[in-house]
Amino acid sequence: MSLGIVFLSEVLGTGMLTLLGCGVVANVALKGTKGNAAGFLMVTWGWGIAVFSGVYIAAKSGAHLNPAVTLGLLLNGKGEYAPGVKVDVASTLTYFGGEMLGAFLGAVVCWLAYKQHFDHEADPANKLGTFSTGPAIRSKGWNLITEIIGTFVLVEVILSFGGTPSGLGPLAVALLVVGIGVSLGGPTGYAINPARDLGPRIAHALLPIKGKGSSDWAYAWVPVAGPLLGGALAGLFARIIPDIFAAVAK
């Protein structure tokens, strides 16, 4: 498979992810929408369905949709990212680039869909919250730990899906994301994906959004570094699990 197909697949899949994911937040957070104030549970299910949709669209590339997943696969020692896609520097950067561009574009389309509601929303925090995550209690060290744990769970469980029927993949990942949201999403809004947070945050900074306020760049490193660290730890941990089981079995 060519890297061009990989790139396009990740752009389209991650774009659908952020369009629907940011879209459910906009529906809950922005003034005057049909779903206004529907609550966090609606957001978690919306993001789960967003992942489900993105995984199907990006099936050709293995549907990473997330640099933390790509990094986890890299450190896990996989020979291929997807059938016919060798793990090397060029393919890794292709995944990262497609994921970032897709996340940015999906957020832009979400803004277009909710343009009038962005114009009528008075609270800049609600506008930014549609694009990117923010902590319930701002403590960057603890916020970082939360993101590491959430992403570790995401990548570790995804890697364990290798032993399940492939047809379960999109639904299993979607339900996993819902589960992480309702269980671990309270402190930080569970970015668990550097592209999902950074791409839309860049879109927020660049788009002509009325009264948008700050893009909160002082916090932006947390939902990037935390997921990357969590994904790396999960990839390494999953790599040694067979050795642990083998040692215990002796």
MARLODO-400724 format. One record per residue: x, y, z of N, C-alpha, C in turn. Coordinates in nm, 3 decimals. Atoms other than C-alpha are relative to their C-alpha. Layout:
<pts>
X:Y:Z:X:Y:Z:X:Y:Z .
...
</pts>
This chain:
<pts>
0.084:-0.119:0.000:0.000:0.000:0.000:0.089:0.125:0.000 .
-0.080:-0.121:0.008:0.134:0.345:-0.088:-0.024:0.089:0.122 .
0.014:-0.092:-0.113:0.197:0.607:0.179:-0.102:0.110:-0.031 .
0.104:-0.095:0.037:-0.032:0.839:-0.016:-0.138:-0.048:0.042 .
0.128:0.057:-0.042:-0.325:0.605:0.049:-0.010:0.001:0.152 .
-0.001:-0.004:-0.147:-0.223:0.578:0.414:-0.033:0.141:0.049 .
0.021:-0.140:-0.041:-0.212:0.957:0.445:-0.146:0.041:-0.020 .
0.139:-0.037:0.029:-0.551:1.008:0.278:-0.097:-0.072:0.092 .
0.085:0.078:-0.088:-0.708:0.731:0.483:-0.003:0.059:0.141 .
-0.007:-0.057:-0.135:-0.588:0.883:0.811:-0.061:0.140:0.005 .
0.063:-0.133:0.006:-0.694:1.234:0.705:-0.152:-0.013:0.006 .
0.146:0.014:0.005:-1.046:1.118:0.622:-0.056:-0.059:0.129 .
0.048:0.064:-0.122:-1.083:0.893:0.925:0.007:0.091:0.121 .
-0.015:-0.090:-0.114:-0.946:1.142:1.176:-0.087:0.124:-0.017 .
0.092:-0.111:0.024:-1.146:1.419:1.010:-0.142:-0.034:0.042 .
0.134:0.042:-0.043:-1.467:1.223:1.063:-0.007:-0.010:0.152 .
-0.006:0.009:-0.146:-1.360:1.153:1.421:-0.022:0.136:0.066 .
0.012:-0.130:-0.065:-1.320:1.521:1.508:-0.125:0.076:-0.043 .
0.126:-0.064:0.040:-1.618:1.638:1.304:-0.113:-0.045:0.091 .
0.109:0.051:-0.084:-1.855:1.412:1.497:0.029:0.020:0.149 .
-0.035:-0.016:-0.140:-1.664:1.434:1.826:-0.014:0.144:0.047 .
0.017:-0.142:-0.033:-1.634:1.811:1.834:-0.145:0.042:-0.019 .
0.140:-0.033:0.025:-1.987:1.821:1.695:-0.090:-0.031:0.118 .
0.086:0.031:-0.114:-2.141:1.646:1.994:0.027:0.096:0.116 .
-0.029:-0.099:-0.104:-1.959:1.884:2.229:-0.068:0.133:-0.034 .
0.068:-0.123:0.041:-2.089:2.180:2.028:-0.149:-0.008:0.027 .
0.144:0.018:-0.019:-2.441:2.040:2.046:-0.038:0.013:0.148 .
0.027:-0.006:-0.144:-2.418:2.014:2.426:0.036:0.137:0.058 .
-0.054:-0.119:-0.067:-2.219:2.330:2.502:-0.053:0.133:-0.053 .
0.030:-0.130:0.058:-2.335:2.602:2.263:-0.147:0.039:0.019 .
0.133:-0.055:-0.028:-2.635:2.824:2.323:-0.097:-0.026:-0.115 .
0.110:0.009:0.096:-2.962:2.742:2.148:-0.003:-0.125:-0.085 .
0.004:0.122:0.079:-2.876:2.401:2.003:-0.109:-0.094:0.053 .
0.102:0.098:-0.041:-3.124:2.112:2.017:0.050:-0.088:0.116 .
-0.053:0.086:-0.104:-2.888:1.922:2.248:0.061:0.076:0.117 .
-0.063:-0.082:-0.103:-2.787:2.211:2.475:-0.024:-0.055:0.140 .
0.003:0.045:-0.140:-2.704:2.102:2.832:-0.044:-0.145:0.015 .
0.039:0.141:-0.007:-2.768:1.733:2.749:0.091:-0.081:0.090 .
-0.084:0.065:-0.100:-2.475:1.639:2.972:0.118:-0.078:-0.055 .
-0.126:0.066:0.033:-2.144:1.455:2.978:-0.021:-0.138:-0.060 .
0.024:0.134:0.054:-2.294:1.114:2.906:-0.027:0.006:-0.150 .
0.024:-0.015:0.143:-2.418:1.236:2.568:0.132:0.025:-0.073 .
-0.130:-0.027:0.061:-2.067:1.366:2.496:0.081:-0.129:-0.014 .
-0.079:0.123:0.008:-1.905:1.031:2.578:-0.053:-0.094:-0.108 .
0.055:0.086:0.104:-2.144:0.839:2.355:0.022:0.059:-0.139 .
-0.027:-0.063:0.129:-2.102:1.093:2.077:0.142:-0.024:-0.046 .
-0.138:0.027:0.036:-1.726:1.050:2.088:0.022:-0.147:-0.035 .
-0.010:0.142:0.033:-1.764:0.673:2.090:-0.046:-0.027:-0.143 .
0.051:0.017:0.136:-1.974:0.688:1.773:0.092:0.067:-0.102 .
-0.097:-0.066:0.088:-1.724:0.932:1.624:0.118:-0.091:-0.029 .
-0.109:0.096:0.019:-1.447:0.677:1.679:-0.045:-0.115:-0.089 .
0.056:0.109:0.079:-1.666:0.399:1.537:-0.002:0.038:-0.149 .
0.009:-0.046:0.139:-1.723:0.604:1.219:0.138:0.019:-0.061 .
-0.135:-0.025:0.052:-1.361:0.710:1.183:0.077:-0.127:-0.027 .
-0.070:0.126:0.020:-1.230:0.356:1.221:-0.043:-0.067:-0.130 .
0.046:0.060:0.126:-1.448:0.230:0.936:0.055:0.075:-0.120 .
-0.046:-0.078:0.114:-1.349:0.515:0.707:0.149:-0.019:-0.027 .
-0.145:0.012:0.015:-0.978:0.470:0.774:0.048:-0.145:0.003 .
-0.035:0.142:-0.009:-0.981:0.090:0.751:0.123:-0.035:-0.084 .
-0.112:0.035:0.088:-0.727:0.084:0.466:0.135:0.019:0.068 .
-0.127:-0.030:-0.066:-0.455:0.235:0.685:0.012:-0.064:0.137 .
0.001:0.057:-0.133:-0.543:0.035:0.994:-0.067:0.088:0.103 .
0.080:-0.091:-0.083:-0.736:0.333:1.136:0.065:0.030:0.134 .
-0.063:-0.044:-0.124:-0.487:0.461:1.390:-0.075:0.120:0.058 .
0.076:-0.121:-0.036:-0.654:0.806:1.403:0.058:0.074:0.120 .
-0.050:-0.048:-0.128:-0.427:0.891:1.695:0.151:-0.025:0.006 .
-0.144:0.021:-0.009:-0.050:0.950:1.722:0.042:-0.088:0.116 .
-0.035:0.087:-0.114:-0.052:0.774:2.061:-0.014:-0.147:-0.037 .
0.017:0.137:0.048:-0.180:0.457:1.892:0.116:-0.036:-0.094 .
-0.113:0.024:0.090:0.083:0.488:1.617:0.128:-0.023:0.079 .
-0.120:0.014:-0.082:0.356:0.536:1.878:-0.002:-0.131:0.079 .
0.011:0.126:-0.073:0.227:0.243:2.083:0.033:-0.120:-0.087 .
-0.029:0.108:0.094:0.240:0.016:1.779:0.149:-0.004:-0.033 .
-0.143:-0.009:0.030:0.591:0.139:1.697:0.084:-0.063:0.111 .
-0.078:0.048:-0.113:0.726:0.067:2.046:-0.035:-0.143:0.040 .
0.036:0.138:-0.025:0.540:-0.262:2.064:0.078:-0.097:-0.088 .
-0.083:0.084:0.085:0.769:-0.388:1.791:-0.072:-0.060:-0.119 .
0.073:0.052:0.116:0.510:-0.442:1.520:0.082:0.018:-0.128 .
-0.072:-0.011:0.127:0.655:-0.508:1.176:-0.075:0.084:-0.102 .
0.084:-0.077:0.092:0.362:-0.342:0.995:-0.103:0.081:0.079 .
0.108:-0.081:-0.058:0.123:-0.061:1.084:-0.137:-0.047:-0.049 .
0.118:0.056:0.065:-0.134:-0.216:0.851:0.053:-0.094:-0.107 .
-0.049:0.090:0.104:-0.114:-0.490:0.587:0.066:0.076:-0.115 .
-0.073:-0.066:0.108:0.152:-0.377:0.340:0.062:0.132:0.036 .
-0.057:-0.129:-0.042:0.262:-0.074:0.545:0.110:-0.029:0.102 .
-0.114:0.031:-0.086:0.610:-0.131:0.687:0.020:0.109:0.104 .
-0.030:-0.097:-0.106:0.699:0.036:1.016:0.139:0.058:-0.024 .
-0.127:-0.070:0.016:0.971:0.293:0.943:-0.025:0.148:0.024 .
0.012:-0.143:-0.027:1.036:0.665:0.978:-0.102:0.066:-0.092 .
0.089:-0.063:0.097:0.851:0.761:0.659:-0.146:-0.033:0.029 .
0.140:0.037:-0.026:0.536:0.565:0.743:-0.048:0.059:0.131 .
0.039:-0.059:-0.130:0.536:0.689:1.104:-0.036:0.146:-0.017 .
0.029:-0.142:0.022:0.555:1.051:0.993:-0.125:0.018:-0.086 .
0.122:-0.007:0.083:0.284:0.984:0.734:-0.124:-0.014:0.086 .
0.114:0.015:-0.091:0.048:0.861:1.003:-0.019:0.126:0.084 .
0.011:-0.120:-0.084:0.127:1.156:1.229:-0.056:0.118:-0.080 .
0.046:-0.112:0.083:0.075:1.405:0.946:-0.146:-0.012:-0.039 .
0.140:0.020:0.037:-0.253:1.252:0.829:-0.093:0.020:0.117 .
0.083:-0.014:-0.120:-0.388:1.240:1.183:-0.016:0.147:0.039 .
0.006:-0.142:-0.037:-0.302:1.604:1.253:-0.084:0.080:-0.099 .
0.076:-0.075:0.100:-0.439:1.738:0.926:-0.148:-0.036:0.007 .
0.140:0.041:-0.009:-0.757:1.533:0.956:-0.069:0.060:0.121 .
0.060:-0.056:-0.121:-0.817:1.651:1.311:-0.029:0.149:-0.017 .
0.020:-0.143:0.027:-0.776:2.014:1.203:-0.119:0.022:-0.092 .
0.107:-0.019:0.097:-1.007:1.981:0.904:-0.137:-0.038:0.056 .
0.127:0.038:-0.060:-1.277:1.798:1.097:-0.054:0.108:0.091 .
0.043:-0.109:-0.089:-1.284:2.079:1.353:-0.049:0.120:-0.079 .
0.044:-0.111:0.085:-1.314:2.339:1.077:-0.142:-0.025:-0.053 .
0.134:0.033:0.051:-1.615:2.158:0.927:-0.104:0.006:0.112 .
0.090:-0.010:-0.115:-1.770:2.132:1.274:-0.038:0.147:0.024 .
0.027:-0.143:-0.017:-1.737:2.510:1.308:-0.100:0.051:-0.106 .
0.093:-0.041:0.105:-1.913:2.557:0.974:-0.142:-0.048:0.031 .
0.132:0.055:-0.031:-2.199:2.333:1.086:-0.069:0.078:0.111 .
0.056:-0.069:-0.118:-2.246:2.531:1.410:0.029:0.150:-0.001 .
-0.043:-0.140:0.010:-2.144:2.876:1.282:-0.093:0.097:0.073 .
0.092:-0.095:-0.062:-2.459:3.056:1.396:-0.002:-0.015:0.152 .
0.000:0.022:-0.144:-2.445:2.898:1.740:0.130:0.050:0.065 .
-0.122:-0.062:-0.049:-2.082:2.999:1.783:-0.016:0.151:0.010 .
0.022:-0.145:-0.002:-2.188:3.354:1.698:-0.088:0.044:0.117 .
0.095:-0.036:-0.106:-2.465:3.349:1.962:0.046:-0.043:0.140 .
-0.050:0.045:-0.129:-2.263:3.180:2.238:0.087:0.109:0.063 .
-0.071:-0.110:-0.065:-2.138:3.439:2.489:0.125:-0.046:0.075 .
-0.108:0.048:-0.085:-1.899:3.221:2.691:0.116:-0.054:-0.084 .
-0.115:0.049:0.078:-1.552:3.186:2.532:0.043:-0.142:0.039 .
-0.040:0.134:-0.044:-1.488:2.873:2.742:-0.082:-0.108:-0.069 .
0.083:0.096:0.071:-1.780:2.693:2.579:0.045:-0.015:-0.145 .
-0.049:0.005:0.138:-1.642:2.782:2.237:0.129:-0.081:-0.008 .
-0.125:0.074:0.000:-1.294:2.656:2.317:-0.024:-0.146:0.035 .
0.030:0.137:-0.041:-1.438:2.346:2.487:-0.055:-0.086:-0.112 .
0.047:0.075:0.117:-1.598:2.249:2.158:0.118:-0.056:-0.080 .
-0.116:0.039:0.080:-1.255:2.226:1.998:0.098:-0.087:0.077 .
-0.108:0.066:-0.072:-1.022:2.107:2.272:-0.038:-0.023:0.146 .
0.031:0.038:-0.138:-1.009:1.969:2.624:0.055:0.103:0.098 .
-0.049:-0.083:-0.111:-0.957:2.148:2.954:-0.032:-0.071:0.130 .
0.017:0.073:-0.126:-0.928:2.030:3.313:-0.113:0.055:0.085 .
0.099:-0.043:-0.098:-1.201:2.041:3.574:0.069:0.072:0.116 .
-0.086:-0.064:-0.098:-0.931:2.126:3.831:0.137:0.016:-0.064 .
-0.125:-0.023:0.072:-0.625:2.288:3.677:0.120:-0.028:0.090 .
-0.123:0.039:-0.067:-0.316:2.110:3.809:0.076:-0.083:-0.103 .
-0.055:0.061:0.121:-0.097:2.031:3.512:0.068:-0.134:0.025 .
-0.064:0.128:-0.030:0.102:1.756:3.682:-0.101:-0.112:0.014 .
0.103:0.102:-0.017:-0.208:1.565:3.791:-0.082:-0.017:-0.127 .
0.069:0.012:0.129:-0.383:1.645:3.462:0.079:-0.088:-0.096 .
-0.087:0.083:0.084:-0.084:1.490:3.284:-0.013:-0.147:0.038 .
0.014:0.138:-0.045:-0.111:1.176:3.497:-0.132:-0.060:-0.046 .
0.131:0.049:0.046:-0.482:1.144:3.415:0.005:-0.037:-0.148 .
-0.007:0.027:0.144:-0.409:1.167:3.041:0.090:-0.120:-0.030 .
-0.086:0.117:0.018:-0.126:0.914:3.069:-0.078:-0.128:0.030 .
0.076:0.119:-0.038:-0.353:0.666:3.248:-0.107:-0.032:-0.103 .
0.108:0.023:0.096:-0.645:0.712:3.009:0.051:-0.054:-0.132 .
-0.054:0.044:0.129:-0.428:0.671:2.700:0.067:-0.135:0.012 .
-0.056:0.133:-0.023:-0.244:0.375:2.850:-0.110:-0.106:-0.014 .
0.113:0.093:0.010:-0.582:0.201:2.888:-0.042:-0.016:-0.146 .
0.042:0.004:0.141:-0.679:0.294:2.531:0.093:-0.087:-0.083 .
-0.096:0.068:0.087:-0.362:0.168:2.364:0.022:-0.144:0.044 .
-0.019:0.136:-0.049:-0.313:-0.135:2.588:-0.114:-0.092:-0.042 .
0.114:0.083:0.038:-0.665:-0.263:2.521:-0.007:-0.017:-0.151 .
-0.002:0.012:0.146:-0.641:-0.186:2.149:0.101:-0.107:-0.044 .
-0.101:0.100:0.035:-0.321:-0.392:2.130:-0.048:-0.141:0.034 .
0.051:0.132:-0.038:-0.500:-0.678:2.307:-0.109:-0.048:-0.095 .
0.104:0.041:0.095:-0.770:-0.676:2.037:0.055:-0.089:-0.109 .
-0.059:0.084:0.103:-0.524:-0.861:1.814:-0.045:-0.144:0.007 .
0.046:0.137:-0.014:-0.662:-1.186:1.952:-0.149:-0.018:-0.016 .
0.144:0.009:0.016:-1.026:-1.108:1.876:-0.036:0.004:-0.147 .
0.041:-0.009:0.141:-1.224:-1.141:1.550:0.006:0.142:-0.052 .
-0.024:-0.135:0.053:-1.139:-0.845:1.326:-0.128:0.079:-0.016 .
0.125:-0.071:0.020:-1.503:-0.761:1.264:-0.048:0.075:0.122 .
0.038:-0.068:-0.123:-1.537:-0.655:1.627:0.076:0.130:0.019 .
-0.091:-0.112:-0.024:-1.266:-0.391:1.590:-0.065:0.135:0.019 .
0.056:-0.134:-0.015:-1.462:-0.069:1.526:-0.095:0.013:0.120 .
0.093:-0.006:-0.113:-1.737:-0.148:1.778:0.074:-0.011:0.133 .
-0.075:0.018:-0.124:-1.489:-0.265:2.040:0.075:0.127:0.037 .
-0.073:-0.124:-0.029:-1.277:0.051:2.009:-0.097:0.111:0.041 .
0.099:-0.102:-0.035:-1.588:0.272:2.017:-0.048:-0.016:0.144 .
0.046:0.024:-0.137:-1.713:0.109:2.338:0.112:0.024:0.100 .
-0.114:-0.029:-0.086:-1.365:0.132:2.485:0.012:0.150:0.026 .
-0.008:-0.145:-0.016:-1.361:0.508:2.424:-0.113:0.052:0.088 .
0.110:-0.037:-0.089:-1.705:0.543:2.584:0.035:-0.036:0.144 .
-0.036:0.044:-0.135:-1.581:0.342:2.882:0.107:0.088:0.063 .
-0.103:-0.089:-0.053:-1.270:0.558:2.922:-0.061:0.135:0.035 .
0.063:-0.129:-0.027:-1.485:0.870:2.900:-0.078:0.001:0.129 .
0.084:0.000:-0.120:-1.733:0.771:3.168:0.079:-0.037:0.125 .
-0.078:0.043:-0.115:-1.465:0.619:3.394:0.114:0.095:0.036 .
-0.121:-0.079:-0.023:-1.160:0.844:3.352:-0.005:0.140:-0.061 .
0.007:-0.127:0.072:-1.285:1.147:3.160:-0.030:0.122:0.085 .
0.042:-0.111:-0.084:-1.396:1.360:3.453:0.104:0.106:0.027 .
-0.099:-0.102:-0.036:-1.068:1.531:3.547:0.045:0.090:-0.116 .
-0.060:-0.078:0.110:-0.947:1.643:3.201:-0.084:0.005:-0.127 .
0.075:0.007:0.126:-1.215:1.567:2.941:0.056:-0.103:-0.095 .
-0.059:0.115:0.071:-1.005:1.268:2.819:0.033:0.026:-0.146 .
-0.050:-0.018:0.138:-0.816:1.391:2.515:0.043:-0.135:-0.056 .
-0.056:0.131:0.035:-0.630:1.055:2.496:0.045:-0.010:-0.147 .
-0.034:-0.005:0.141:-0.522:1.166:2.148:0.061:0.137:-0.028 .
-0.061:-0.131:0.024:-0.269:1.443:2.072:-0.060:0.074:-0.120 .
0.055:-0.064:0.119:-0.413:1.509:1.725:-0.140:0.052:0.026 .
0.136:-0.040:-0.029:-0.771:1.522:1.853:-0.006:0.133:0.074 .
0.000:-0.125:-0.076:-0.677:1.807:2.088:0.075:0.112:-0.072 .
-0.083:-0.104:0.058:-0.400:1.994:1.908:-0.054:0.050:-0.134 .
0.054:-0.043:0.130:-0.554:1.996:1.557:-0.117:0.095:0.016 .
0.111:-0.092:-0.022:-0.885:2.147:1.672:0.040:0.127:0.076 .
-0.044:-0.121:-0.071:-0.704:2.387:1.908:0.063:0.099:-0.098 .
-0.056:-0.086:0.105:-0.508:2.520:1.610:-0.113:0.061:-0.083 .
0.115:-0.052:0.073:-0.838:2.552:1.423:-0.067:0.113:0.077 .
0.060:-0.105:-0.084:-0.982:2.751:1.715:0.082:0.128:-0.007 .
-0.086:-0.118:0.004:-0.681:2.983:1.705:-0.008:0.073:-0.134 .
-0.004:-0.059:0.134:-0.704:3.041:1.329:-0.135:0.047:-0.053 .
0.131:-0.033:0.055:-1.077:3.057:1.263:-0.052:0.134:0.052 .
0.056:-0.129:-0.042:-1.264:3.391:1.274:-0.126:-0.018:0.086 .
0.111:0.029:-0.090:-1.482:3.290:1.570:-0.029:0.124:0.085 .
0.038:-0.121:-0.073:-1.669:3.582:1.724:0.016:-0.021:0.151 .
-0.015:0.003:-0.144:-1.562:3.648:2.085:0.060:-0.129:0.054 .
-0.047:0.134:-0.037:-1.359:3.329:2.104:0.094:-0.002:0.120 .
-0.092:-0.001:-0.112:-1.104:3.435:2.364:0.126:-0.081:-0.028 .
-0.128:0.070:0.009:-0.782:3.246:2.436:-0.017:-0.145:-0.045 .
-0.005:0.142:0.035:-0.690:2.908:2.288:0.069:-0.082:0.110 .
-0.059:0.066:-0.119:-0.525:2.823:2.626:0.124:-0.081:-0.036 .
-0.122:0.070:0.039:-0.182:2.739:2.487:0.085:-0.041:0.120 .
-0.076:0.037:-0.119:-0.041:2.726:2.840:-0.032:-0.142:0.045 .
0.040:0.136:-0.037:-0.234:2.401:2.892:0.019:-0.099:-0.114 .
0.008:0.085:0.120:-0.206:2.265:2.537:0.101:-0.114:-0.001 .
-0.100:0.107:0.002:0.108:2.059:2.605:-0.047:-0.124:0.075 .
0.043:0.114:-0.083:-0.073:1.838:2.860:-0.073:-0.105:-0.083 .
0.067:0.102:0.080:-0.317:1.668:2.616:0.080:-0.047:-0.122 .
-0.091:0.053:0.101:-0.025:1.617:2.377:0.100:-0.095:0.066 .
-0.102:0.080:-0.066:0.245:1.491:2.613:-0.059:-0.120:0.074 .
0.061:0.108:-0.077:0.013:1.283:2.833:-0.036:-0.120:-0.087 .
0.032:0.113:0.087:-0.131:1.070:2.552:0.121:-0.066:-0.065 .
-0.119:0.061:0.060:0.208:1.022:2.387:0.074:-0.087:0.102 .
-0.064:0.080:-0.104:0.357:0.903:2.716:-0.082:-0.125:0.032 .
0.086:0.115:-0.028:0.057:0.679:2.785:0.005:-0.103:-0.110 .
-0.009:0.093:0.112:0.070:0.528:2.438:0.133:-0.072:-0.005 .
-0.133:0.062:-0.001:0.445:0.467:2.463:0.010:-0.106:0.109 .
-0.005:0.097:-0.111:0.411:0.297:2.802:-0.082:-0.124:-0.031 .
0.085:0.114:0.035:0.127:0.079:2.675:0.067:-0.089:-0.103 .
-0.068:0.079:0.101:0.325:-0.028:2.370:0.112:-0.083:0.058 .
-0.110:0.073:-0.064:0.624:-0.124:2.583:-0.053:-0.107:0.094 .
0.056:0.097:-0.094:0.411:-0.297:2.847:-0.057:-0.120:-0.073 .
0.058:0.110:0.077:0.221:-0.501:2.589:0.109:-0.088:-0.062 .
-0.110:0.076:0.060:0.555:-0.607:2.444:0.058:-0.103:0.097 .
-0.060:0.092:-0.098:0.671:-0.769:2.769:-0.101:-0.094:0.064 .
0.101:0.086:-0.061:0.339:-0.927:2.870:0.021:-0.148:-0.033 .
-0.022:0.143:0.029:0.409:-1.255:2.680:0.115:-0.059:0.083 .
-0.113:0.050:-0.081:0.743:-1.284:2.864:-0.042:-0.019:0.146 .
0.047:0.012:-0.139:0.568:-1.225:3.199:-0.082:-0.128:0.016 .
0.083:0.121:-0.007:0.311:-1.497:3.130:0.087:-0.126:-0.012 .
-0.088:0.117:0.019:0.586:-1.734:3.011:0.080:-0.029:0.127 .
-0.076:0.019:-0.123:0.787:-1.675:3.328:-0.087:-0.056:0.111 .
0.092:0.049:-0.102:0.483:-1.733:3.551:-0.036:-0.145:-0.025 .
0.042:0.136:0.036:0.392:-2.051:3.363:0.107:-0.104:0.030 .
-0.108:0.097:-0.025:0.733:-2.210:3.432:-0.007:-0.057:0.141 .
</pts>
